[in-house]
Amino acid sequence: MLRVVSWNINGIRSPLQAVGYEESNNCSAVAMARILDKLDADILCLQETKVTRDVLTEPLAIIEGYNSYFSFSRNRSGYSGVATFCKDSATPVAAEEGLSGLLATQNGDVGCYGNMDEFTQEELRALDNEGRALLTQHKIRHVIILGDLNTAHRPIDHWDAVNLECFEEDPGRKWIDGLLSNLDCQDGSHIGPFIDSYRCLHPKQEGAFTCWCTVTGARHLNYGSRIDYVLGDRTLVIDTLQDSFLLPEVMGSDHCPVGAVLNVSPVPAKQCPPLCTRFLPEFSGTQLKILHFLVHRKQDPVFEQSARQLSNPTQVRKRQNKIRVHSTRPRPSQGGSSRGQKKLMSYFQPSSSCLQASPNLELPSLGALVTPKTPEDKVIAKMVEGQAKSSEAKGKKEVHTSFWKSVLGGPLPMPLCGGHREPCVMRTVKKPGPNQGRHFYMCSRPQGPSTDPASRCNFFLWSRPS
């Protein structure tokens, strides 16, 4: 059996944070291995990794028992990117970046790119430089396409397809129509080269969605669309498809994993293709270190002569005698001045003028200043003093509090929505236009169908400028 899984992870670090691991090498390796074990896929294809080669770490790229392949965005950092993890039992014989072959190194490439005459070389290179596709060739005579196609094929694959204008006329849906076979057509008038594995086994399943809007909390009410697919050629799906599934319970992204189980036995290659990440110089130990640029140089003749002179004990003894003679000579500053340098302790001695008390100064008697008190008087005095200090501190605090309240009024209470009479949430307009940056209030409940009373109502109110 061959189990293949596809997942748009919306950043390779997002699932790691959902698992609950911190950002460290050991924890990242453990978390990534845990995700792979949980999905239990022979071939796992990830989209939107959002990492570039310079920030990819070895614990994320090299997992024991797997061989991985990455394609990075060459133009933007933190954008796009795909990766494929294959178990060692399903090691591919070839791997390649892109769809056009322009990034091929002609060493372990897949080939077979089809007719691309309608595109220019610049357009194809710009597409492949975004890091959106990886090709792996296994010892299976079939073709599988899996990933995020960003288009809901049928109205059943979108929650609100009824309210979308020209749903069937969308260019993306027309492209998928030509790619897939329509299993409902008995006359064979609409036969494409591939079959949607999920709709092959679950043609009438409603609410089977793979993507939800995280801003509106639409996942809570399953208000989404199915835009992630596992497509196989007709012979593969009809003869070997055993199961096709969605995993909406797996969190960590705005998409959920999708997969299929095929009754085929992959034969692993003897060695990984050159594109495998373990062959990257930074991970294979072949990257040059800074010590390689530090080479031994020949010594200067002057330096060698001085070293030989210092090695002669007679010359060293003469130099020491000269140093002693120079050190015994008196310095001009010491012979011409009788006043020596002050020591640090001289600045801490009391002045002589302060030690001489004035004979006319009379000290007051202690009896006139100190009045004896009883223990009861001392306790009462302490109590009165403590109450005075506490009342004084309380008064200062009240004054400060009233002052800051008068200066800072604080946030205004949230208005209540019209449908549920619950406090709203504040949002900001991000779309370019005249209202960009303005704040508004809307219902705080998650987005859902209008027929569901638990979903968000249509309340909207502009926030007044402060």
C-alpha positions as CSV (number, residue, x, y, z in Angstrom):
1,M,0.0,0.0,0.0
2,L,1.1,3.5,-0.8
3,R,-0.2,6.4,1.4
4,V,0.2,9.9,0.0
5,V,-0.7,13.1,1.9
6,S,-0.8,16.7,0.9
7,W,-0.9,19.7,3.3
8,N,-0.7,23.4,2.8
9,I,0.9,24.2,6.2
10,N,1.0,28.0,5.8
11,G,4.6,28.2,7.0
12,I,6.6,25.2,8.1
13,R,6.9,26.6,11.6
14,S,3.1,26.9,12.2
15,P,2.5,23.2,12.7
16,L,5.5,23.0,15.0
17,Q,4.0,25.7,17.2
18,A,0.6,24.0,17.2
19,V,2.3,20.8,18.4
20,G,3.7,22.9,21.3
21,Y,7.4,22.9,20.8
22,E,9.7,25.9,21.2
23,E,12.0,27.2,18.5
24,S,15.2,25.1,19.1
25,N,17.0,22.6,17.0
26,N,16.2,19.5,19.1
27,C,12.6,20.5,19.7
28,S,12.1,21.3,16.0
29,A,13.4,17.9,15.0
30,V,11.2,16.1,17.5
31,A,8.1,18.1,16.5
32,M,8.7,17.5,12.8
33,A,9.2,13.8,13.3
34,R,6.0,13.7,15.4
35,I,4.0,15.3,12.6
36,L,5.4,12.9,10.1
37,D,4.5,10.0,12.4
38,K,1.0,11.3,12.9
39,L,0.3,11.7,9.2
40,D,2.0,8.3,8.6
41,A,2.5,9.1,4.9
42,D,4.9,7.3,2.6
43,I,5.0,10.5,0.5
44,L,4.1,13.8,2.2
45,C,3.9,16.9,0.0
46,L,3.9,20.3,1.8
47,Q,2.9,23.7,0.3
48,E,3.6,27.2,1.5
49,T,6.6,26.3,3.6
50,K,7.6,30.0,3.5
51,V,11.3,29.3,4.1
52,T,14.3,30.1,1.9
53,R,17.5,28.1,1.8
54,D,19.4,30.5,4.0
55,V,17.0,30.0,6.9
56,L,16.3,26.3,6.5
57,T,17.7,24.4,9.4
58,E,19.0,20.8,9.4
59,P,16.4,19.6,12.0
60,L,13.6,20.6,9.8
61,A,15.1,19.3,6.6
62,I,16.6,16.0,7.6
63,I,14.4,13.6,9.5
64,E,15.5,10.1,10.3
65,G,13.8,7.5,8.1
66,Y,12.9,10.1,5.4
67,N,14.6,11.9,2.5
68,S,13.3,15.4,1.7
69,Y,13.3,17.7,-1.2
70,F,12.7,21.5,-1.1
71,S,12.0,24.2,-3.7
72,F,12.4,27.7,-2.5
73,S,11.2,31.1,-3.7
74,R,14.1,32.8,-5.3
75,N,12.6,36.3,-5.4
76,R,10.8,36.8,-2.1
77,S,11.6,35.7,1.4
78,G,8.9,34.1,3.5
79,Y,6.8,33.4,0.5
80,S,5.5,30.2,-1.2
81,G,7.9,27.2,-1.2
82,V,7.1,23.5,-1.4
83,A,8.7,20.4,0.1
84,T,8.3,16.6,-0.3
85,F,9.2,14.1,2.4
86,C,9.5,10.5,1.3
87,K,10.0,7.5,3.5
88,D,13.2,5.5,2.8
89,S,11.0,2.7,1.6
90,A,9.6,5.1,-1.1
91,T,12.9,6.9,-2.1
92,P,12.5,8.4,-5.6
93,V,14.8,7.7,-8.5
94,A,14.7,11.3,-9.7
95,A,13.7,14.7,-8.3
96,E,13.4,18.2,-9.9
97,E,12.3,21.7,-9.1
98,G,9.7,23.5,-11.2
99,L,7.4,22.5,-14.1
100,S,9.3,23.8,-17.1
101,G,12.7,22.1,-16.8
102,L,14.5,25.4,-16.8
103,L,15.8,24.7,-13.3
104,A,16.9,21.2,-14.2
105,T,20.6,20.4,-13.5
106,Q,20.5,17.4,-15.9
107,N,21.6,15.1,-13.1
108,G,18.8,13.1,-11.6
109,D,16.0,15.1,-13.4
110,V,12.5,13.9,-14.2
111,G,11.9,15.4,-17.6
112,C,8.7,15.1,-19.8
113,Y,7.4,18.6,-19.6
114,G,4.8,18.7,-22.3
115,N,4.0,21.5,-24.8
116,M,4.8,24.9,-23.5
117,D,5.0,26.9,-26.7
118,E,2.4,29.4,-25.6
119,F,4.6,30.6,-22.8
120,T,7.9,32.6,-23.1
121,Q,11.1,31.5,-21.4
122,E,10.8,34.6,-19.1
123,E,7.2,33.6,-18.0
124,L,8.2,30.0,-17.3
125,R,11.3,31.0,-15.3
126,A,9.4,33.5,-13.3
127,L,6.8,30.8,-12.4
128,D,9.4,28.2,-11.4
129,N,11.4,30.8,-9.4
130,E,8.4,31.2,-7.1
131,G,9.0,27.7,-5.7
132,R,5.6,26.3,-6.3
133,A,6.3,22.8,-7.7
134,L,8.4,19.7,-7.1
135,L,8.6,16.6,-9.3
136,T,9.6,13.2,-7.9
137,Q,9.8,10.1,-10.0
138,H,9.2,6.7,-8.4
139,K,9.3,3.2,-9.7
140,I,5.5,3.4,-10.4
141,R,4.2,3.8,-14.0
142,H,1.5,6.3,-13.0
143,V,1.1,10.0,-12.4
144,I,-0.2,11.6,-9.2
145,I,-0.9,15.4,-8.8
146,L,-1.5,16.6,-5.3
147,G,-1.5,19.9,-3.6
148,D,-3.4,23.2,-3.2
149,L,-5.0,24.1,-6.6
150,N,-6.7,27.2,-5.1
151,T,-10.0,26.5,-6.8
152,A,-13.2,24.8,-5.6
153,H,-14.2,22.6,-8.6
154,R,-17.9,22.1,-8.0
155,P,-20.6,24.0,-6.1
156,I,-20.6,21.1,-3.6
157,D,-17.0,22.0,-2.9
158,H,-17.9,25.6,-1.8
159,W,-20.2,26.6,1.0
160,D,-21.5,29.7,-0.5
161,A,-21.3,28.8,-4.2
162,V,-24.9,29.9,-4.8
163,N,-24.1,33.6,-4.1
164,L,-20.9,33.6,-6.2
165,E,-21.3,35.3,-9.6
166,C,-20.5,33.2,-12.6
167,F,-19.3,30.3,-10.6
168,E,-19.0,27.9,-13.6
169,E,-17.2,30.6,-15.7
170,D,-14.2,30.9,-13.5
171,P,-11.0,30.2,-15.6
172,G,-9.6,28.0,-12.8
173,R,-12.7,25.8,-12.8
174,K,-12.6,25.5,-16.6
175,W,-9.0,24.4,-16.4
176,I,-9.9,21.7,-13.8
177,D,-12.8,20.7,-16.0
178,G,-10.5,19.9,-18.8
179,L,-8.0,18.1,-16.5
180,L,-10.5,15.8,-14.8
181,S,-12.9,13.1,-15.9
182,N,-16.5,13.6,-15.1
183,L,-17.6,10.3,-13.6
184,D,-21.2,11.3,-13.8
185,C,-21.1,11.3,-17.7
186,Q,-21.9,7.8,-18.8
187,D,-21.5,8.6,-22.5
188,G,-17.8,9.4,-22.0
189,S,-18.2,12.8,-23.5
190,H,-16.1,14.4,-20.8
191,I,-13.0,12.3,-20.2
192,G,-9.9,14.0,-18.8
193,P,-6.6,12.3,-18.1
194,F,-7.1,12.5,-14.3
195,I,-9.7,11.6,-11.6
196,D,-10.4,13.5,-8.3
197,S,-9.7,10.7,-5.8
198,Y,-12.0,12.1,-3.1
199,R,-15.0,12.6,-5.4
200,C,-14.5,9.2,-6.9
201,L,-15.2,7.6,-3.5
202,H,-17.4,10.4,-2.0
203,P,-19.3,12.0,-4.9
204,K,-22.2,13.4,-2.8
205,Q,-20.4,14.2,0.5
206,E,-21.4,17.7,1.6
207,G,-19.3,19.9,3.9
208,A,-16.1,18.2,2.9
209,F,-13.9,21.3,3.1
210,T,-10.1,21.7,3.4
211,C,-9.6,25.5,3.8
212,W,-11.2,28.1,6.1
213,C,-10.7,31.8,6.8
214,T,-8.9,32.2,10.0
215,V,-9.7,35.9,10.5
216,T,-13.5,35.2,10.7
217,G,-13.2,32.0,12.6
218,A,-15.0,30.1,9.9
219,R,-13.5,26.8,10.8
220,H,-15.7,26.5,13.9
221,L,-18.8,26.3,11.8
222,N,-17.1,24.5,8.8
223,Y,-17.7,27.5,6.5
224,G,-15.1,26.9,3.9
225,S,-14.2,25.3,0.6
226,R,-12.3,22.2,-0.8
227,I,-9.3,23.4,-2.8
228,D,-6.8,20.7,-1.9
229,Y,-6.8,17.6,-4.1
230,V,-5.2,14.3,-4.7
231,L,-5.5,13.6,-8.5
232,G,-4.4,10.4,-10.1
233,D,-4.4,9.1,-13.7
234,R,-7.5,7.1,-14.7
235,T,-5.9,3.7,-14.6
236,L,-4.3,4.3,-11.2
237,V,-7.5,5.5,-9.6
238,I,-9.8,2.9,-11.1
239,D,-7.5,0.0,-10.4
240,T,-5.7,0.8,-7.2
241,L,-7.6,3.5,-5.2
242,Q,-8.5,2.1,-1.7
243,D,-9.3,5.2,0.3
244,S,-9.4,9.0,0.0
245,F,-9.7,11.1,3.1
246,L,-9.6,14.6,4.7
247,L,-8.1,15.3,8.1
248,P,-9.9,18.5,9.4
249,E,-9.0,17.6,13.0
250,V,-5.3,18.3,12.3
251,M,-4.7,21.9,13.3
252,G,-1.8,24.3,12.7
253,S,-2.8,25.9,9.4
254,D,-5.8,27.4,7.6
255,H,-5.8,24.2,5.5
256,C,-6.1,20.6,6.6
257,P,-4.3,17.6,5.2
258,V,-5.8,15.5,2.4
259,G,-4.6,12.1,1.2
260,A,-5.3,8.8,-0.5
261,V,-4.3,5.2,-0.2
262,L,-3.3,3.2,-3.3
263,N,-2.8,-0.5,-3.7
264,V,0.7,-0.2,-5.2
265,S,4.0,-1.2,-3.8
266,P,6.8,1.3,-4.4
267,V,10.3,0.1,-5.0
268,P,12.9,2.4,-3.3
269,A,15.8,3.6,-5.3
270,K,19.3,2.6,-4.1
271,Q,20.3,6.1,-3.5
272,C,18.6,9.5,-3.2
273,P,18.6,12.0,-6.2
274,P,21.1,14.9,-6.1
275,L,18.2,17.3,-5.1
276,C,17.9,15.6,-1.7
277,T,18.5,18.1,1.1
278,R,21.1,15.8,2.8
279,F,23.4,16.5,-0.2
280,L,23.3,20.3,0.3
281,P,26.7,21.5,1.3
282,E,25.5,23.1,4.5
283,F,24.0,19.8,5.7
284,S,26.4,17.3,4.2
285,G,29.5,18.7,5.8
286,T,31.2,19.7,2.6
287,Q,30.6,23.5,3.0
288,L,33.9,25.4,3.3
289,K,34.7,26.7,6.8
290,I,36.5,29.9,7.6
291,L,39.6,28.0,8.6
292,H,40.0,27.0,4.9
293,F,40.7,30.6,4.1
294,L,43.4,30.9,6.8
295,V,46.6,29.5,5.3
296,H,50.2,29.5,6.6
297,R,52.4,32.3,5.2
298,K,56.2,32.5,5.0
299,Q,57.9,34.5,7.8
300,D,59.5,37.9,7.0
301,P,63.4,37.8,7.0
302,V,63.5,40.7,9.5
303,F,61.2,38.8,11.9
304,E,63.4,35.7,11.6
305,Q,66.6,37.7,12.4
306,S,65.0,39.3,15.5
307,A,63.8,35.8,16.6
308,R,67.4,34.5,16.2
309,Q,68.8,37.4,18.3
310,L,66.3,36.7,21.1
311,S,67.3,33.0,21.1
312,N,71.0,33.9,21.9
313,P,71.3,33.9,25.7
314,T,74.4,36.3,25.7
315,Q,72.5,39.0,23.8
316,V,69.5,38.6,26.1
317,R,71.7,39.0,29.2
318,K,73.2,42.3,27.7
319,R,69.7,43.7,27.1
320,Q,68.7,42.9,30.7
321,N,71.8,44.7,32.0
322,K,71.0,47.8,29.9
323,I,67.5,47.9,31.2
324,R,68.8,47.7,34.9
325,V,71.2,50.7,34.2
326,H,68.4,52.8,32.8
327,S,66.1,52.0,35.6
328,T,68.6,53.1,38.4
329,R,69.1,56.6,37.0
330,P,67.1,59.2,38.9
331,R,64.3,60.9,37.1
332,P,64.4,64.7,36.6
333,S,61.0,65.2,38.2
334,Q,62.1,63.3,41.4
335,G,65.4,65.2,41.8
336,G,64.1,68.7,41.2
337,S,61.0,68.5,43.4
338,S,60.9,67.9,47.1
339,R,57.1,67.4,47.1
340,G,56.2,63.8,46.4
341,Q,53.0,62.6,44.7
342,K,50.0,62.4,47.0
343,K,48.7,59.0,47.9
344,L,45.1,58.0,47.6
345,M,44.6,57.8,51.4
346,S,45.6,61.4,51.8
347,Y,42.2,62.5,50.4
348,F,40.3,60.5,53.1
349,Q,42.0,62.1,56.1
350,P,40.0,64.7,58.1
351,S,41.1,68.3,57.8
352,S,43.0,69.8,60.6
353,S,40.8,72.8,60.7
354,C,37.8,70.6,61.5
355,L,39.5,69.0,64.4
356,Q,39.9,72.3,66.3
357,A,36.7,73.1,68.1
358,S,35.7,76.7,68.9
359,P,36.2,77.4,72.6
360,N,33.1,79.7,72.7
361,L,30.8,76.9,71.4
362,E,28.4,75.6,74.0
363,L,26.7,72.3,73.5
364,P,23.1,72.0,74.7
365,S,22.3,69.6,77.4
366,L,20.7,66.3,76.5
367,G,18.1,66.6,79.2
368,A,16.6,69.7,77.6
369,L,16.2,67.9,74.2
370,V,15.0,64.4,75.2
371,T,11.8,63.9,77.0
372,P,11.3,60.5,78.6
373,K,8.3,58.5,77.4
374,T,6.4,55.6,78.9
375,P,5.9,52.4,76.8
376,E,2.2,53.3,76.4
377,D,3.1,56.7,74.9
378,K,5.5,55.0,72.5
379,V,2.9,52.6,71.2
380,I,0.3,55.4,70.8
381,A,2.9,57.6,69.0
382,K,3.7,54.7,66.5
383,M,0.0,54.1,65.8
384,V,-0.7,57.8,65.2
385,E,2.4,58.0,62.9
386,G,1.4,54.9,61.0
387,Q,-2.2,56.2,60.4
388,A,-0.9,59.5,59.2
389,K,1.4,57.9,56.7
390,S,-1.3,55.6,55.4
391,S,-3.8,58.3,55.0
392,E,-1.3,60.5,53.3
393,A,-0.3,57.7,50.8
394,K,-4.0,57.0,50.2
395,G,-4.7,60.6,49.5
396,K,-1.8,60.8,47.0
397,K,-3.0,57.7,45.2
398,E,-6.5,59.0,44.9
399,V,-5.2,62.3,43.6
400,H,-3.1,60.5,41.0
401,T,-5.9,58.2,40.0
402,S,-8.4,61.0,39.5
403,F,-5.8,63.0,37.5
404,W,-5.0,60.2,35.0
405,K,-8.7,59.3,34.7
406,S,-9.4,62.9,33.7
407,V,-6.5,62.8,31.2
408,L,-7.0,59.3,29.8
409,G,-10.7,58.5,29.4
410,G,-9.9,54.8,28.4
411,P,-11.5,52.8,25.6
412,L,-15.1,53.3,24.9
413,P,-17.4,50.3,25.6
414,M,-18.0,48.0,22.6
415,P,-21.4,48.4,20.9
416,L,-23.7,45.5,20.9
417,C,-24.5,43.7,17.7
418,G,-28.0,43.8,16.4
419,G,-28.5,40.0,16.0
420,H,-27.3,38.7,19.3
421,R,-26.9,41.8,21.5
422,E,-23.4,40.8,22.3
423,P,-20.2,43.0,22.4
424,C,-18.7,43.5,18.9
425,V,-15.1,43.3,17.8
426,M,-13.2,46.1,16.1
427,R,-11.6,45.6,12.7
428,T,-9.5,47.8,10.4
429,V,-9.9,48.3,6.7
430,K,-6.8,47.0,5.0
431,K,-8.0,47.1,1.4
432,P,-6.5,50.1,-0.5
433,G,-9.0,52.8,-1.1
434,P,-10.6,55.9,0.6
435,N,-11.5,53.9,3.8
436,Q,-8.1,52.2,4.3
437,G,-7.1,52.5,7.9
438,R,-10.6,53.2,9.2
439,H,-12.0,51.1,12.1
440,F,-15.4,49.5,12.3
441,Y,-17.4,47.2,14.5
442,M,-18.9,43.9,13.6
443,C,-20.3,40.8,15.2
444,S,-17.7,38.8,17.2
445,R,-19.2,35.3,16.3
446,P,-17.5,33.1,13.6
447,Q,-18.6,33.3,10.0
448,G,-21.1,30.8,8.9
449,P,-24.3,30.3,6.8
450,S,-27.1,32.9,7.4
451,T,-29.5,30.1,8.3
452,D,-27.4,29.1,11.3
453,P,-28.3,31.2,14.4
454,A,-24.8,30.6,15.9
455,S,-23.1,32.3,13.0
456,R,-22.1,35.9,12.6
457,C,-24.9,38.4,12.0
458,N,-24.7,41.3,9.5
459,F,-24.1,44.1,12.1
460,F,-21.8,46.8,10.9
461,L,-20.9,50.2,12.4
462,W,-18.1,52.6,11.6
463,S,-16.0,53.7,14.5
464,R,-16.1,57.4,15.3
465,P,-12.7,59.1,15.0
466,S,-11.1,60.0,18.3
